[in-house]
Amino acid sequence: MSFMQVDSTEGIGDGDRLVADEWLSTRPLNSTVPSPETMGLPPVGASPDEVTRIASALSQVRESAGSEDDGVYCPRCHIATMTLATLRAPCAQCGGELLQFGWT
């Protein structure tokens, strides 16, 4: 496994400029690396359920590390926020589970 989440932002520290409850667009990492499956990412074209299954497993690993600087993201809607308190709550856009997201 090479990644701890299935999405990223354009740059390191993108979350630093967010205010409470503000969301930032993310992008799927599987479209930016060759052979995403060998790196623990879903294949390009994976179903939303498959993306969520893999993202949830990666989030559990990240959650066990206990980083308080993380936020949350929706791997289906490709959005992230700094509000870690909403971890595992439903996404307001799709109802899927919000997962832990690292900004660095």
C-alpha positions as CSV (number, residue, x, y, z in Angstrom):
1,M,0.0,0.0,0.0
2,S,1.4,3.4,-1.0
3,F,-1.4,5.7,-0.3
4,M,-3.6,6.5,2.8
5,Q,-6.5,8.0,0.8
6,V,-7.9,7.8,-2.7
7,D,-8.1,11.6,-3.4
8,S,-5.7,14.5,-3.1
9,T,-5.7,18.3,-3.6
10,E,-3.7,20.3,-6.0
11,G,-1.0,21.3,-3.4
12,I,0.3,20.6,0.0
13,G,-1.4,22.7,2.7
14,D,-4.4,23.5,0.6
15,G,-6.6,23.1,3.6
16,D,-4.7,25.9,5.5
17,R,-6.8,28.5,3.8
18,L,-10.2,27.0,4.5
19,V,-12.6,28.3,7.1
20,A,-15.0,26.2,9.2
21,D,-17.4,24.2,7.0
22,E,-15.8,25.3,3.8
23,W,-15.1,22.6,1.2
24,L,-12.3,22.2,-1.4
25,S,-12.4,20.1,-4.5
26,T,-10.2,17.0,-4.6
27,R,-9.1,14.7,-7.4
28,P,-8.9,10.9,-7.6
29,L,-5.3,9.7,-7.3
30,N,-6.0,6.6,-9.4
31,S,-6.1,8.8,-12.6
32,T,-2.6,10.3,-11.8
33,V,-0.5,7.1,-11.2
34,P,0.3,4.1,-13.4
35,S,-1.2,0.8,-12.2
36,P,-3.2,2.3,-9.3
37,E,-4.3,-1.2,-8.1
38,T,-0.6,-2.1,-7.3
39,M,-0.5,1.0,-5.0
40,G,-3.7,0.2,-3.0
41,L,-6.0,2.5,-5.1
42,P,-9.1,1.5,-7.0
43,P,-8.8,1.0,-10.7
44,V,-9.8,3.8,-13.1
45,G,-13.5,3.3,-13.8
46,A,-14.2,1.5,-10.5
47,S,-17.8,1.7,-9.3
48,P,-18.6,4.2,-6.5
49,D,-19.1,1.3,-4.1
50,E,-15.6,-0.1,-4.9
51,V,-14.0,3.3,-4.5
52,T,-15.8,3.7,-1.1
53,R,-14.8,0.2,0.1
54,I,-11.1,0.9,-0.6
55,A,-11.2,4.5,0.7
56,S,-12.9,3.3,3.9
57,A,-10.2,0.7,4.5
58,L,-7.5,3.3,3.9
59,S,-9.3,5.8,6.2
60,Q,-9.3,3.2,9.0
61,V,-5.5,2.9,8.8
62,R,-5.2,6.7,8.8
63,E,-7.7,7.0,11.8
64,S,-5.5,4.6,13.8
65,A,-2.6,7.0,13.5
66,G,-4.6,9.7,15.3
67,S,-3.5,12.8,13.3
68,E,-5.4,15.8,14.6
69,D,-4.3,17.9,11.6
70,D,-6.4,15.8,9.2
71,G,-9.8,16.7,7.8
72,V,-12.5,14.6,6.1
73,Y,-13.4,14.0,2.5
74,C,-16.0,12.3,0.3
75,P,-14.3,9.9,-2.2
76,R,-17.5,9.9,-4.3
77,C,-18.1,13.7,-4.5
78,H,-14.4,14.6,-4.5
79,I,-14.6,17.3,-1.8
80,A,-12.7,17.8,1.5
81,T,-12.9,20.0,4.6
82,M,-10.9,20.6,7.7
83,T,-13.7,19.5,10.1
84,L,-12.4,16.2,11.4
85,A,-15.3,16.1,13.9
86,T,-17.6,15.0,11.0
87,L,-15.6,11.8,10.4
88,R,-17.9,8.9,9.4
89,A,-20.9,11.3,9.2
90,P,-22.9,11.3,6.0
91,C,-21.8,13.5,3.1
92,A,-24.3,16.3,2.6
93,Q,-24.2,15.8,-1.2
94,C,-24.4,12.1,-1.6
95,G,-25.1,10.6,1.8
96,G,-21.9,8.5,1.7
97,E,-19.6,8.3,4.7
98,L,-17.0,11.1,5.2
99,L,-13.5,9.6,5.6
100,Q,-10.3,10.9,7.1
101,F,-8.2,13.1,4.8
102,G,-4.6,14.2,5.2
103,W,-3.6,17.5,3.8
104,T,0.1,16.8,3.6
